[in-house]
Amino acid sequence: MISRNTNSIKEPRITLVGAGPGDAELITLKGIKALQTADVVLYDALVNEEILAFAPANATKVYVGKRSGDHSFSQENINKLMVDYALNYGHVVRLKGGDPFVFGRGHEELDFAAEYNIPTQVVPGISSSIGVPGLQGIPVTHRGLSESFWVVTGTTSDGKISADLYQAAKTNATIVVLMGIHKLAQIAQIFKNEGKGKLPVAVIQSGTTVNEKVVIGIADNIADLAGESGISSPALIVFGEVVSLHPKFKLVKDVYDIVAKG
């Protein structure tokens, strides 16, 4: 347990803040205001560290990992740290990539804080599932192309492909897959099995950051194209006719048609 500083006891409270998809300027004004009053900031690996500059210089900043292949802290440990810091230091800002409630386990953290009667607040963030495709000119819905969109995890906690993907592939919706890049070939095969080998697909690595990479293709060739481009985590995948609106898609399709004709 963190020892309490009895010289300056503050009322404990916790704010879950969505940091957005990567670009530091995409955090909300309300998120910035929360950071400006933070005594402690617990931040994830996917958070742009430039955002930490909004917190007071004397605030304690604690990296708690949490990304694919990097679980420096278990969720249980993060929950305990969050509560301990709140009880001993005052205002804890739990800074999470994207939005706290889109595969962010934010509600689990709220539940844990409630067990200690610590007041909490949520500041939503721009989810990468919408913001990253949007900044590439790919709308998740578009008149005549897509009437809805799914946001699906690529793999479940036990490492298996989500059963929802098999259902999603049967629809005409836009499908945004998070945490699925390491199973891209298998996921693309699900769509091919539904007769959608020519369905437009985008893979976007480190969206909205200086390390952003974008690969445009179709279900038949997206795994090969992503491999050739060295795409790695973190990356999201967009399956759907809306990807055809990306400026690069026509060129990709023309090349594929030429190769297919031999």
C-alpha positions as a printed Julia matrix, in Angstrom:
262×3 Matrix{Float64}:
   0.0     0.0     0.0
   1.24    3.49   -0.84
   2.01    5.44    2.34
  -0.24    8.4     2.95
   1.15   11.93    3.09
  -0.76   13.33    6.05
   0.58   16.86    5.48
  -1.62   17.47    2.45
  -4.58   15.09    2.47
  -6.94   15.61   -0.46
 -10.32   14.11   -1.15
  -9.9    11.01   -3.31
 -11.49   10.97   -6.75
 -10.84    9.23  -10.05
 -11.42   10.44  -13.6
 -11.25    8.03  -16.53
 -10.07   10.04  -19.53
 -10.0     8.9   -23.14
  -6.8    10.17  -24.73
  -7.96    9.59  -28.3
  -6.34    7.49  -31.04
  -2.78    8.82  -30.86
  -2.42   12.41  -32.03
  -2.03   14.48  -28.84
  -4.29   17.2   -30.27
  -7.23   14.81  -30.47
  -7.83   14.69  -26.72
 -10.95   16.6   -25.7
 -10.95   19.95  -23.92
 -12.66   18.28  -20.96
  -9.88   15.69  -20.86
  -7.28   18.46  -20.74
  -9.12   20.18  -17.89
  -9.14   16.92  -15.92
  -5.41   16.48  -16.44
  -4.74   20.04  -15.28
  -6.14   19.15  -11.85
  -4.5    15.73  -11.54
  -2.37   14.75   -8.58
  -1.53   11.41  -10.24
  -1.78   10.23  -13.85
  -1.84    6.52  -14.63
  -1.33    6.14  -18.38
  -1.37    3.27  -20.86
   1.14    2.36  -23.56
  -1.08    3.62  -26.37
  -1.27    7.12  -24.88
   0.83    9.77  -26.6
   3.17   10.98  -23.83
   2.95   14.54  -25.15
  -0.45   14.65  -23.44
   1.23   14.32  -20.04
   2.41   17.91  -20.43
  -1.14   19.05  -19.67
  -0.8    17.68  -16.12
   0.87   19.8   -13.4
   4.65   19.48  -13.31
   4.52   18.12   -9.78
   1.89   15.47  -10.56
   3.04   11.86  -10.32
   2.99   10.14  -13.72
   2.92    6.34  -13.72
   3.21    4.15  -16.81
   1.05    1.04  -16.52
   1.55   -0.63  -19.91
  -1.47   -2.46  -21.4
  -1.12   -3.11  -25.1
  -0.84   -6.16  -27.34
   2.24   -8.09  -26.29
   2.98   -5.68  -23.42
   1.11   -6.32  -20.19
   3.53   -4.63  -17.83
   0.75   -4.43  -15.24
  -2.2    -6.76  -14.89
  -5.64   -5.2   -14.76
  -5.88   -6.21  -11.11
  -2.66   -4.37  -10.3
  -3.81   -1.28  -12.18
  -7.09   -1.25  -10.25
  -5.23   -1.41   -6.95
  -2.76    1.3    -7.93
  -5.56    3.57   -9.04
  -7.38    3.27   -5.72
  -4.22    3.48   -3.59
  -3.09    6.67   -5.29
  -6.56    8.2    -4.96
  -6.72    7.43   -1.24
  -3.23    8.79   -0.61
  -2.81   11.62   -3.1
  -6.23   12.85   -4.21
  -7.25   13.2    -7.84
  -6.18   10.31  -10.07
  -6.58   10.64  -13.82
  -6.67    7.22  -15.44
  -5.55    8.08  -18.97
  -6.51    5.47  -21.54
  -5.96    5.28  -25.3
  -9.0     5.88  -27.49
 -12.2     5.77  -25.45
 -12.28    4.13  -21.99
 -15.36    2.07  -22.86
 -14.3     0.71  -26.27
 -12.24   -2.35  -25.35
 -10.71   -0.22  -22.6
 -12.02   -2.11  -19.56
 -13.09    1.23  -18.16
 -16.18   -0.05  -16.41
 -14.13   -2.64  -14.52
 -12.08    0.22  -13.08
 -15.22    2.14  -12.12
 -16.57   -0.94  -10.35
 -13.35   -1.36   -8.37
 -13.35    2.29   -7.32
 -16.98    1.98   -6.22
 -15.99   -0.74   -3.73
 -14.0     1.96   -1.9
 -16.7     4.63   -2.31
 -14.36    6.79   -4.39
 -16.2     9.31   -6.6
 -15.56    8.77  -10.33
 -16.14   10.57  -13.57
 -15.76    9.54  -17.21
 -14.46   11.76  -19.99
 -15.06   10.03  -23.33
 -12.37    9.98  -25.98
 -12.28    9.63  -29.75
 -12.18    5.9   -30.46
  -9.61    4.75  -32.99
 -12.36    2.59  -34.52
 -14.01    5.72  -35.92
 -11.37    8.44  -35.81
  -8.54    6.57  -37.56
 -10.55    5.49  -40.64
 -12.18    8.91  -40.76
  -8.85   10.71  -40.99
  -8.02    8.45  -43.94
 -11.19    9.53  -45.72
 -12.94    6.25  -44.92
 -16.38    6.83  -43.37
 -17.71    3.92  -41.35
 -21.16    4.64  -42.82
 -21.96    6.09  -46.23
 -25.2     6.41  -48.15
 -25.54    3.56  -50.62
 -22.52    1.65  -49.27
 -23.0     0.98  -45.57
 -25.96    1.5   -43.27
 -24.18    0.37  -40.1
 -20.82   -0.59  -38.65
 -19.48   -3.19  -36.26
 -16.48   -2.76  -33.98
 -15.13   -6.21  -33.16
 -12.1    -7.48  -31.28
  -9.93   -9.67  -33.48
  -9.06  -12.06  -30.7
 -10.71  -12.93  -27.4
  -8.92  -13.18  -24.06
  -8.09  -16.83  -24.76
  -6.45  -15.99  -28.09
  -9.26  -17.23  -30.33
 -10.88  -15.32  -33.15
 -14.08  -13.65  -31.95
 -17.22  -15.56  -32.88
 -18.81  -12.2   -33.72
 -16.53  -11.89  -36.74
 -18.17  -14.88  -38.38
 -21.55  -13.2   -37.98
 -20.25   -9.79  -39.03
 -18.81  -11.17  -42.26
 -22.3   -12.22  -43.36
 -23.57   -8.63  -43.27
 -23.13   -5.62  -45.56
 -21.94   -3.49  -42.65
 -18.54   -1.91  -42.27
 -16.47   -4.1   -39.97
 -13.71   -2.46  -37.92
 -11.44   -5.04  -36.29
  -9.29   -4.01  -33.34
  -6.47   -6.15  -31.94
  -6.57   -8.52  -34.89
  -3.47   -7.76  -36.95
  -1.66  -10.94  -35.89
  -4.56  -13.0   -37.25
  -5.15  -10.93  -40.38
  -4.88  -13.87  -42.8
  -7.36  -15.94  -40.8
  -9.77  -13.04  -40.45
  -9.6   -12.24  -44.17
 -10.35  -15.91  -44.87
 -13.63  -15.58  -42.96
 -14.75  -12.94  -45.47
 -13.47  -14.96  -48.41
 -15.5   -17.93  -47.19
 -18.56  -15.7   -47.52
 -17.72  -15.01  -51.18
 -16.25  -11.6   -50.39
 -12.71  -12.02  -51.73
 -12.94   -8.69  -53.56
 -14.28   -6.78  -50.57
 -12.2    -3.61  -50.03
  -9.97   -3.69  -46.93
  -7.75   -1.13  -45.18
  -5.1    -1.84  -42.57
  -3.9     1.18  -40.6
  -0.98    0.98  -38.18
  -0.4     3.64  -35.49
  -3.18    5.79  -36.9
  -2.97    9.6   -36.45
   0.7     9.42  -35.38
   4.0    10.06  -37.18
   4.44    6.28  -37.43
   1.2     5.76  -39.33
   1.21    3.19  -42.14
  -1.73    2.49  -44.44
  -2.25   -0.52  -46.68
  -5.25   -0.74  -49.0
  -6.32   -3.95  -50.71
  -9.08   -6.53  -50.86
  -9.78   -9.56  -48.75
  -7.97  -11.8   -51.27
  -4.63  -10.03  -50.98
  -4.66   -7.85  -47.84
  -2.62  -10.28  -45.71
   0.16  -10.42  -48.32
   0.16   -6.64  -48.8
   0.3    -5.98  -45.06
   3.15   -8.46  -44.67
   5.13   -6.85  -47.49
   4.66   -3.43  -45.85
   5.83   -4.66  -42.45
   2.59   -3.75  -40.71
   2.62   -4.54  -37.0
   0.67   -3.78  -33.83
  -1.02   -1.48  -32.98
  -3.15   -1.6   -36.11
  -6.8    -1.78  -37.02
  -8.49   -3.4   -39.99
 -11.49   -2.06  -41.9
 -13.54   -4.42  -44.09
 -16.26   -2.87  -46.2
 -17.31   -1.15  -49.41
 -16.58    2.21  -47.74
 -12.86    1.48  -48.14
 -13.38    1.9   -51.91
 -13.69    5.64  -51.17
 -10.01    5.79  -50.2
  -7.97    7.5   -52.96
  -5.59    4.53  -53.28
  -8.25    1.89  -53.75
  -8.81    2.25  -57.52
  -5.09    1.81  -58.22
  -4.94   -1.25  -55.97
  -7.98   -2.8   -57.65
  -6.63   -2.13  -61.16
  -3.31   -3.83  -60.3
  -5.13   -6.8   -58.77
  -7.34   -7.2   -61.86
  -4.3    -7.16  -64.15
  -2.5    -9.79  -62.07
  -5.64  -11.95  -61.83
  -6.0   -11.95  -65.6
  -2.39  -13.12  -65.87
